[in-house]
Every structure is written in structure tokens, then in C-alpha cells.
Amino acid sequence: MKDFVQNTMAYLEQYHKRSYSESGFLADKRMFGWGIAQRREDRVDYEQFTIRLWHNLFTLMHKTILSHSPLMVKTFQLLLEVF
């Protein structure tokens, strides 16, 4: 509480970074499940990487659709067909 009173803006910046991070983790858990199914360390790393990749692709696709860019929408449709 002392940090909040003495340096409010710095405290709030750090708080919002943590909040965004936690909401991103929650979105991933809702979309891809709560656990990692792999046990080998290399496969765990690969699974975590692919979850982050899909999260970024879905986020980018959502922003693209909101901007109504036909070229980007077509690009994402082709990308999704590949996977």
C-alpha cells in the first residue's frame, strides 16, 4: 500500500501489465485447456510454443477482422486451412 501512495503511476503501470498478462493466460487456458498433456521436456516446450503461436494468430486475426481488411482476412483463411 505504501508503494501505491508514494508512487501511484508506477504502481498502476505495473498492475496493468500483470492484469493483461493474467487475462492472456486465462484466455489461453479457456481455448486450449488447463493442462499440458506432454511429459518430455522438449515436447512440453513445443506444446507451450504452439499455444502461444495460436494465441497470437487468433489475436491478430481478431484485430484484422475488426479492421475489415479483405486481404488480411483472406490470408488468415488460407493460414487456417493449412493447419
Jmol script that loads the backbone (N, CA, C; Angstrom):
load data "model"
ATOM      1  N   MET A   1       0.828  -1.187   0.000  1.00  0.00           N
ATOM      2  CA  MET A   1       0.000   0.000   0.000  1.00  0.00           C
ATOM      3  C   MET A   1       0.870   1.247   0.000  1.00  0.00           C
ATOM      4  N   LYS A   2       2.030   1.140   0.655  1.00  0.00           N
ATOM      5  CA  LYS A   2       2.943   2.274   0.717  1.00  0.00           C
ATOM      6  C   LYS A   2       3.418   2.670  -0.681  1.00  0.00           C
ATOM      7  N   ASP A   3       3.732   1.658  -1.531  1.00  0.00           N
ATOM      8  CA  ASP A   3       4.152   1.940  -2.907  1.00  0.00           C
ATOM      9  C   ASP A   3       3.061   2.671  -3.684  1.00  0.00           C
ATOM     10  N   PHE A   4       1.829   2.251  -3.477  1.00  0.00           N
ATOM     11  CA  PHE A   4       0.718   2.879  -4.181  1.00  0.00           C
ATOM     12  C   PHE A   4       0.588   4.353  -3.810  1.00  0.00           C
ATOM     13  N   VAL A   5       0.731   4.657  -2.551  1.00  0.00           N
ATOM     14  CA  VAL A   5       0.587   6.036  -2.084  1.00  0.00           C
ATOM     15  C   VAL A   5       1.763   6.900  -2.541  1.00  0.00           C
ATOM     16  N   GLN A   6       2.972   6.360  -2.463  1.00  0.00           N
ATOM     17  CA  GLN A   6       4.153   7.159  -2.780  1.00  0.00           C
ATOM     18  C   GLN A   6       4.384   7.314  -4.288  1.00  0.00           C
ATOM     19  N   ASN A   7       4.094   6.296  -5.059  1.00  0.00           N
ATOM     20  CA  ASN A   7       4.364   6.351  -6.493  1.00  0.00           C
ATOM     21  C   ASN A   7       3.207   5.692  -7.247  1.00  0.00           C
ATOM     22  N   THR A   8       2.109   6.369  -7.300  1.00  0.00           N
ATOM     23  CA  THR A   8       0.865   5.812  -7.813  1.00  0.00           C
ATOM     24  C   THR A   8       0.968   5.398  -9.282  1.00  0.00           C
ATOM     25  N   MET A   9       1.518   6.245 -10.142  1.00  0.00           N
ATOM     26  CA  MET A   9       1.560   5.947 -11.574  1.00  0.00           C
ATOM     27  C   MET A   9       2.417   4.720 -11.879  1.00  0.00           C
ATOM     28  N   ALA A  10       3.582   4.609 -11.264  1.00  0.00           N
ATOM     29  CA  ALA A  10       4.446   3.444 -11.491  1.00  0.00           C
ATOM     30  C   ALA A  10       3.761   2.170 -11.000  1.00  0.00           C
ATOM     31  N   TYR A  11       3.090   2.254  -9.872  1.00  0.00           N
ATOM     32  CA  TYR A  11       2.372   1.102  -9.327  1.00  0.00           C
ATOM     33  C   TYR A  11       1.265   0.663 -10.289  1.00  0.00           C
ATOM     34  N   LEU A  12       0.504   1.629 -10.812  1.00  0.00           N
ATOM     35  CA  LEU A  12      -0.592   1.295 -11.723  1.00  0.00           C
ATOM     36  C   LEU A  12      -0.092   0.729 -13.047  1.00  0.00           C
ATOM     37  N   GLU A  13       1.046   1.221 -13.547  1.00  0.00           N
ATOM     38  CA  GLU A  13       1.624   0.676 -14.781  1.00  0.00           C
ATOM     39  C   GLU A  13       1.978  -0.797 -14.588  1.00  0.00           C
ATOM     40  N   GLN A  14       2.615  -1.111 -13.479  1.00  0.00           N
ATOM     41  CA  GLN A  14       2.987  -2.492 -13.187  1.00  0.00           C
ATOM     42  C   GLN A  14       1.729  -3.351 -12.983  1.00  0.00           C
ATOM     43  N   TYR A  15       0.743  -2.816 -12.312  1.00  0.00           N
ATOM     44  CA  TYR A  15      -0.505  -3.537 -12.066  1.00  0.00           C
ATOM     45  C   TYR A  15      -1.189  -3.896 -13.383  1.00  0.00           C
ATOM     46  N   HIS A  16      -1.252  -2.947 -14.320  1.00  0.00           N
ATOM     47  CA  HIS A  16      -1.929  -3.199 -15.592  1.00  0.00           C
ATOM     48  C   HIS A  16      -1.163  -4.207 -16.439  1.00  0.00           C
ATOM     49  N   LYS A  17       0.158  -4.192 -16.380  1.00  0.00           N
ATOM     50  CA  LYS A  17       0.941  -5.204 -17.101  1.00  0.00           C
ATOM     51  C   LYS A  17       0.604  -6.599 -16.581  1.00  0.00           C
ATOM     52  N   ARG A  18       0.547  -6.740 -15.263  1.00  0.00           N
ATOM     53  CA  ARG A  18       0.194  -8.037 -14.673  1.00  0.00           C
ATOM     54  C   ARG A  18      -1.231  -8.429 -15.055  1.00  0.00           C
ATOM     55  N   SER A  19      -2.134  -7.477 -15.051  1.00  0.00           N
ATOM     56  CA  SER A  19      -3.523  -7.750 -15.387  1.00  0.00           C
ATOM     57  C   SER A  19      -3.657  -8.239 -16.824  1.00  0.00           C
ATOM     58  N   TYR A  20      -2.975  -7.589 -17.769  1.00  0.00           N
ATOM     59  CA  TYR A  20      -3.017  -8.016 -19.171  1.00  0.00           C
ATOM     60  C   TYR A  20      -2.427  -9.416 -19.329  1.00  0.00           C
ATOM     61  N   SER A  21      -1.345  -9.666 -18.633  1.00  0.00           N
ATOM     62  CA  SER A  21      -0.700 -10.971 -18.709  1.00  0.00           C
ATOM     63  C   SER A  21      -1.634 -12.066 -18.188  1.00  0.00           C
ATOM     64  N   GLU A  22      -2.247 -11.832 -17.054  1.00  0.00           N
ATOM     65  CA  GLU A  22      -3.152 -12.828 -16.476  1.00  0.00           C
ATOM     66  C   GLU A  22      -4.376 -13.060 -17.349  1.00  0.00           C
ATOM     67  N   SER A  23      -4.903 -12.008 -17.962  1.00  0.00           N
ATOM     68  CA  SER A  23      -6.067 -12.205 -18.829  1.00  0.00           C
ATOM     69  C   SER A  23      -5.676 -12.990 -20.078  1.00  0.00           C
ATOM     70  N   GLY A  24      -4.445 -12.796 -20.569  1.00  0.00           N
ATOM     71  CA  GLY A  24      -3.964 -13.588 -21.699  1.00  0.00           C
ATOM     72  C   GLY A  24      -3.826 -15.057 -21.347  1.00  0.00           C
ATOM     73  N   PHE A  25      -3.274 -15.344 -20.163  1.00  0.00           N
ATOM     74  CA  PHE A  25      -3.154 -16.732 -19.711  1.00  0.00           C
ATOM     75  C   PHE A  25      -4.526 -17.373 -19.566  1.00  0.00           C
ATOM     76  N   LEU A  26      -5.478 -16.640 -19.016  1.00  0.00           N
ATOM     77  CA  LEU A  26      -6.820 -17.176 -18.838  1.00  0.00           C
ATOM     78  C   LEU A  26      -7.479 -17.476 -20.185  1.00  0.00           C
ATOM     79  N   ALA A  27      -7.298 -16.587 -21.149  1.00  0.00           N
ATOM     80  CA  ALA A  27      -7.864 -16.815 -22.487  1.00  0.00           C
ATOM     81  C   ALA A  27      -7.266 -18.075 -23.111  1.00  0.00           C
ATOM     82  N   ASP A  28      -5.956 -18.263 -22.950  1.00  0.00           N
ATOM     83  CA  ASP A  28      -5.311 -19.466 -23.485  1.00  0.00           C
ATOM     84  C   ASP A  28      -5.832 -20.720 -22.799  1.00  0.00           C
ATOM     85  N   LYS A  29      -5.994 -20.665 -21.497  1.00  0.00           N
ATOM     86  CA  LYS A  29      -6.475 -21.835 -20.763  1.00  0.00           C
ATOM     87  C   LYS A  29      -7.902 -22.185 -21.181  1.00  0.00           C
ATOM     88  N   ARG A  30      -8.719 -21.185 -21.419  1.00  0.00           N
ATOM     89  CA  ARG A  30     -10.094 -21.450 -21.851  1.00  0.00           C
ATOM     90  C   ARG A  30     -10.120 -22.071 -23.243  1.00  0.00           C
ATOM     91  N   MET A  31      -9.245 -21.590 -24.123  1.00  0.00           N
ATOM     92  CA  MET A  31      -9.257 -22.054 -25.502  1.00  0.00           C
ATOM     93  C   MET A  31      -8.560 -23.412 -25.668  1.00  0.00           C
ATOM     94  N   PHE A  32      -7.438 -23.622 -24.983  1.00  0.00           N
ATOM     95  CA  PHE A  32      -6.604 -24.795 -25.235  1.00  0.00           C
ATOM     96  C   PHE A  32      -6.575 -25.797 -24.090  1.00  0.00           C
ATOM     97  N   GLY A  33      -7.278 -25.535 -23.011  1.00  0.00           N
ATOM     98  CA  GLY A  33      -7.293 -26.466 -21.891  1.00  0.00           C
ATOM     99  C   GLY A  33      -6.373 -26.012 -20.767  1.00  0.00           C
ATOM    100  N   TRP A  34      -6.533 -26.654 -19.634  1.00  0.00           N
ATOM    101  CA  TRP A  34      -5.839 -26.212 -18.425  1.00  0.00           C
ATOM    102  C   TRP A  34      -4.495 -26.888 -18.220  1.00  0.00           C
ATOM    103  N   GLY A  35      -4.241 -27.992 -18.886  1.00  0.00           N
ATOM    104  CA  GLY A  35      -3.006 -28.715 -18.614  1.00  0.00           C
ATOM    105  C   GLY A  35      -2.172 -28.939 -19.855  1.00  0.00           C
ATOM    106  N   ILE A  36      -0.938 -29.318 -19.625  1.00  0.00           N
ATOM    107  CA  ILE A  36      -0.040 -29.695 -20.703  1.00  0.00           C
ATOM    108  C   ILE A  36      -0.035 -31.224 -20.726  1.00  0.00           C
ATOM    109  N   ALA A  37      -0.358 -31.806 -21.872  1.00  0.00           N
ATOM    110  CA  ALA A  37      -0.517 -33.252 -21.962  1.00  0.00           C
ATOM    111  C   ALA A  37       0.823 -33.991 -22.076  1.00  0.00           C
ATOM    112  N   GLN A  38       1.872 -33.290 -22.410  1.00  0.00           N
ATOM    113  CA  GLN A  38       3.165 -33.933 -22.635  1.00  0.00           C
ATOM    114  C   GLN A  38       3.981 -34.017 -21.354  1.00  0.00           C
ATOM    115  N   ARG A  39       4.921 -34.962 -21.324  1.00  0.00           N
ATOM    116  CA  ARG A  39       5.784 -35.108 -20.151  1.00  0.00           C
ATOM    117  C   ARG A  39       7.245 -34.827 -20.474  1.00  0.00           C
ATOM    118  N   ARG A  40       7.676 -35.192 -21.678  1.00  0.00           N
ATOM    119  CA  ARG A  40       9.066 -34.923 -22.037  1.00  0.00           C
ATOM    120  C   ARG A  40       9.273 -33.426 -22.162  1.00  0.00           C
ATOM    121  N   GLU A  41      10.414 -32.957 -21.675  1.00  0.00           N
ATOM    122  CA  GLU A  41      10.665 -31.514 -21.616  1.00  0.00           C
ATOM    123  C   GLU A  41      10.625 -30.862 -22.994  1.00  0.00           C
ATOM    124  N   ASP A  42      11.193 -31.518 -24.013  1.00  0.00           N
ATOM    125  CA  ASP A  42      11.180 -30.933 -25.351  1.00  0.00           C
ATOM    126  C   ASP A  42       9.762 -30.839 -25.907  1.00  0.00           C
ATOM    127  N   ARG A  43       8.926 -31.815 -25.604  1.00  0.00           N
ATOM    128  CA  ARG A  43       7.544 -31.767 -26.079  1.00  0.00           C
ATOM    129  C   ARG A  43       6.710 -30.750 -25.312  1.00  0.00           C
ATOM    130  N   VAL A  44       7.006 -30.571 -24.030  1.00  0.00           N
ATOM    131  CA  VAL A  44       6.324 -29.542 -23.239  1.00  0.00           C
ATOM    132  C   VAL A  44       6.641 -28.171 -23.826  1.00  0.00           C
ATOM    133  N   ASP A  45       7.926 -27.946 -24.132  1.00  0.00           N
ATOM    134  CA  ASP A  45       8.328 -26.669 -24.733  1.00  0.00           C
ATOM    135  C   ASP A  45       7.620 -26.441 -26.060  1.00  0.00           C
ATOM    136  N   TYR A  46       7.545 -27.481 -26.888  1.00  0.00           N
ATOM    137  CA  TYR A  46       6.885 -27.362 -28.185  1.00  0.00           C
ATOM    138  C   TYR A  46       5.398 -27.061 -28.018  1.00  0.00           C
ATOM    139  N   GLU A  47       4.751 -27.741 -27.091  1.00  0.00           N
ATOM    140  CA  GLU A  47       3.321 -27.509 -26.870  1.00  0.00           C
ATOM    141  C   GLU A  47       3.067 -26.082 -26.375  1.00  0.00           C
ATOM    142  N   GLN A  48       3.898 -25.599 -25.466  1.00  0.00           N
ATOM    143  CA  GLN A  48       3.745 -24.220 -24.983  1.00  0.00           C
ATOM    144  C   GLN A  48       3.981 -23.223 -26.105  1.00  0.00           C
ATOM    145  N   PHE A  49       4.967 -23.502 -26.958  1.00  0.00           N
ATOM    146  CA  PHE A  49       5.233 -22.621 -28.096  1.00  0.00           C
ATOM    147  C   PHE A  49       4.033 -22.557 -29.031  1.00  0.00           C
ATOM    148  N   THR A  50       3.442 -23.722 -29.342  1.00  0.00           N
ATOM    149  CA  THR A  50       2.306 -23.718 -30.265  1.00  0.00           C
ATOM    150  C   THR A  50       1.085 -23.024 -29.663  1.00  0.00           C
ATOM    151  N   ILE A  51       0.892 -23.152 -28.356  1.00  0.00           N
ATOM    152  CA  ILE A  51      -0.214 -22.443 -27.709  1.00  0.00           C
ATOM    153  C   ILE A  51      -0.017 -20.937 -27.842  1.00  0.00           C
ATOM    154  N   ARG A  52       1.206 -20.467 -27.610  1.00  0.00           N
ATOM    155  CA  ARG A  52       1.476 -19.025 -27.758  1.00  0.00           C
ATOM    156  C   ARG A  52       1.298 -18.577 -29.207  1.00  0.00           C
ATOM    157  N   LEU A  53       1.740 -19.411 -30.141  1.00  0.00           N
ATOM    158  CA  LEU A  53       1.601 -19.079 -31.556  1.00  0.00           C
ATOM    159  C   LEU A  53       0.127 -18.959 -31.947  1.00  0.00           C
ATOM    160  N   TRP A  54      -0.687 -19.939 -31.542  1.00  0.00           N
ATOM    161  CA  TRP A  54      -2.116 -19.875 -31.851  1.00  0.00           C
ATOM    162  C   TRP A  54      -2.777 -18.670 -31.189  1.00  0.00           C
ATOM    163  N   HIS A  55      -2.378 -18.371 -29.954  1.00  0.00           N
ATOM    164  CA  HIS A  55      -2.919 -17.198 -29.269  1.00  0.00           C
ATOM    165  C   HIS A  55      -2.633 -15.936 -30.083  1.00  0.00           C
ATOM    166  N   ASN A  56      -1.399 -15.789 -30.542  1.00  0.00           N
ATOM    167  CA  ASN A  56      -1.026 -14.609 -31.323  1.00  0.00           C
ATOM    168  C   ASN A  56      -1.761 -14.570 -32.658  1.00  0.00           C
ATOM    169  N   LEU A  57      -1.912 -15.720 -33.310  1.00  0.00           N
ATOM    170  CA  LEU A  57      -2.646 -15.750 -34.579  1.00  0.00           C
ATOM    171  C   LEU A  57      -4.111 -15.373 -34.395  1.00  0.00           C
ATOM    172  N   PHE A  58      -4.750 -15.912 -33.364  1.00  0.00           N
ATOM    173  CA  PHE A  58      -6.152 -15.564 -33.116  1.00  0.00           C
ATOM    174  C   PHE A  58      -6.311 -14.089 -32.758  1.00  0.00           C
ATOM    175  N   THR A  59      -5.382 -13.567 -31.972  1.00  0.00           N
ATOM    176  CA  THR A  59      -5.446 -12.144 -31.615  1.00  0.00           C
ATOM    177  C   THR A  59      -5.279 -11.274 -32.848  1.00  0.00           C
ATOM    178  N   LEU A  60      -4.312 -11.618 -33.677  1.00  0.00           N
ATOM    179  CA  LEU A  60      -4.080 -10.850 -34.899  1.00  0.00           C
ATOM    180  C   LEU A  60      -5.268 -10.966 -35.846  1.00  0.00           C
ATOM    181  N   MET A  61      -5.833 -12.170 -35.949  1.00  0.00           N
ATOM    182  CA  MET A  61      -6.991 -12.365 -36.814  1.00  0.00           C
ATOM    183  C   MET A  61      -8.178 -11.541 -36.319  1.00  0.00           C
ATOM    184  N   HIS A  62      -8.390 -11.534 -35.011  1.00  0.00           N
ATOM    185  CA  HIS A  62      -9.496 -10.759 -34.442  1.00  0.00           C
ATOM    186  C   HIS A  62      -9.330  -9.270 -34.746  1.00  0.00           C
ATOM    187  N   LYS A  63      -8.126  -8.754 -34.579  1.00  0.00           N
ATOM    188  CA  LYS A  63      -7.878  -7.341 -34.869  1.00  0.00           C
ATOM    189  C   LYS A  63      -8.030  -7.052 -36.354  1.00  0.00           C
ATOM    190  N   THR A  64      -7.638  -7.991 -37.197  1.00  0.00           N
ATOM    191  CA  THR A  64      -7.751  -7.807 -38.642  1.00  0.00           C
ATOM    192  C   THR A  64      -9.208  -7.783 -39.075  1.00  0.00           C
ATOM    193  N   ILE A  65      -9.985  -8.690 -38.528  1.00  0.00           N
ATOM    194  CA  ILE A  65     -11.405  -8.729 -38.889  1.00  0.00           C
ATOM    195  C   ILE A  65     -12.093  -7.445 -38.436  1.00  0.00           C
ATOM    196  N   LEU A  66     -11.695  -6.946 -37.288  1.00  0.00           N
ATOM    197  CA  LEU A  66     -12.288  -5.695 -36.822  1.00  0.00           C
ATOM    198  C   LEU A  66     -11.907  -4.519 -37.718  1.00  0.00           C
ATOM    199  N   SER A  67     -10.736  -4.608 -38.352  1.00  0.00           N
ATOM    200  CA  SER A  67     -10.326  -3.511 -39.242  1.00  0.00           C
ATOM    201  C   SER A  67     -10.885  -3.698 -40.653  1.00  0.00           C
ATOM    202  N   HIS A  68     -11.508  -4.847 -40.933  1.00  0.00           N
ATOM    203  CA  HIS A  68     -12.154  -5.140 -42.208  1.00  0.00           C
ATOM    204  C   HIS A  68     -11.198  -5.053 -43.389  1.00  0.00           C
ATOM    205  N   SER A  69     -10.018  -5.593 -43.238  1.00  0.00           N
ATOM    206  CA  SER A  69      -9.053  -5.638 -44.325  1.00  0.00           C
ATOM    207  C   SER A  69      -9.245  -6.940 -45.106  1.00  0.00           C
ATOM    208  N   PRO A  70      -9.797  -6.873 -46.325  1.00  0.00           N
ATOM    209  CA  PRO A  70     -10.095  -8.098 -47.085  1.00  0.00           C
ATOM    210  C   PRO A  70      -8.854  -8.943 -47.374  1.00  0.00           C
ATOM    211  N   LEU A  71      -7.740  -8.306 -47.651  1.00  0.00           N
ATOM    212  CA  LEU A  71      -6.517  -9.040 -47.950  1.00  0.00           C
ATOM    213  C   LEU A  71      -6.049  -9.838 -46.736  1.00  0.00           C
ATOM    214  N   MET A  72      -6.083  -9.223 -45.558  1.00  0.00           N
ATOM    215  CA  MET A  72      -5.642  -9.918 -44.360  1.00  0.00           C
ATOM    216  C   MET A  72      -6.611 -11.028 -43.973  1.00  0.00           C
ATOM    217  N   VAL A  73      -7.896 -10.802 -44.156  1.00  0.00           N
ATOM    218  CA  VAL A  73      -8.887 -11.839 -43.847  1.00  0.00           C
ATOM    219  C   VAL A  73      -8.645 -13.056 -44.741  1.00  0.00           C
ATOM    220  N   LYS A  74      -8.412 -12.832 -46.024  1.00  0.00           N
ATOM    221  CA  LYS A  74      -8.132 -13.930 -46.957  1.00  0.00           C
ATOM    222  C   LYS A  74      -6.845 -14.652 -46.565  1.00  0.00           C
ATOM    223  N   THR A  75      -5.824 -13.915 -46.156  1.00  0.00           N
ATOM    224  CA  THR A  75      -4.556 -14.512 -45.736  1.00  0.00           C
ATOM    225  C   THR A  75      -4.763 -15.420 -44.534  1.00  0.00           C
ATOM    226  N   PHE A  76      -5.548 -14.982 -43.559  1.00  0.00           N
ATOM    227  CA  PHE A  76      -5.796 -15.809 -42.389  1.00  0.00           C
ATOM    228  C   PHE A  76      -6.642 -17.026 -42.715  1.00  0.00           C
ATOM    229  N   GLN A  77      -7.575 -16.888 -43.642  1.00  0.00           N
ATOM    230  CA  GLN A  77      -8.353 -18.052 -44.048  1.00  0.00           C
ATOM    231  C   GLN A  77      -7.453 -19.111 -44.675  1.00  0.00           C
ATOM    232  N   LEU A  78      -6.511 -18.683 -45.507  1.00  0.00           N
ATOM    233  CA  LEU A  78      -5.562 -19.618 -46.107  1.00  0.00           C
ATOM    234  C   LEU A  78      -4.667 -20.245 -45.038  1.00  0.00           C
ATOM    235  N   LEU A  79      -4.237 -19.444 -44.084  1.00  0.00           N
ATOM    236  CA  LEU A  79      -3.396 -19.951 -42.997  1.00  0.00           C
ATOM    237  C   LEU A  79      -4.118 -21.021 -42.193  1.00  0.00           C
ATOM    238  N   LEU A  80      -5.370 -20.783 -41.869  1.00  0.00           N
ATOM    239  CA  LEU A  80      -6.133 -21.728 -41.091  1.00  0.00           C
ATOM    240  C   LEU A  80      -6.399 -23.023 -41.857  1.00  0.00           C
ATOM    241  N   GLU A  81      -6.487 -22.942 -43.181  1.00  0.00           N
ATOM    242  CA  GLU A  81      -6.665 -24.150 -43.976  1.00  0.00           C
ATOM    243  C   GLU A  81      -5.426 -25.032 -43.927  1.00  0.00           C
ATOM    244  N   VAL A  82      -4.259 -24.410 -43.830  1.00  0.00           N
ATOM    245  CA  VAL A  82      -3.012 -25.163 -43.763  1.00  0.00           C
ATOM    246  C   VAL A  82      -2.939 -25.965 -42.477  1.00  0.00           C
ATOM    247  N   PHE A  83      -3.373 -25.382 -41.366  1.00  0.00           N
ATOM    248  CA  PHE A  83      -3.306 -26.064 -40.074  1.00  0.00           C
ATOM    249  C   PHE A  83      -4.546 -26.884 -39.881  1.00  0.00           C
TER     250      PHE A  83
END
end "model"
wireframe off; spacefill off
backbone 0.3
color backbone group
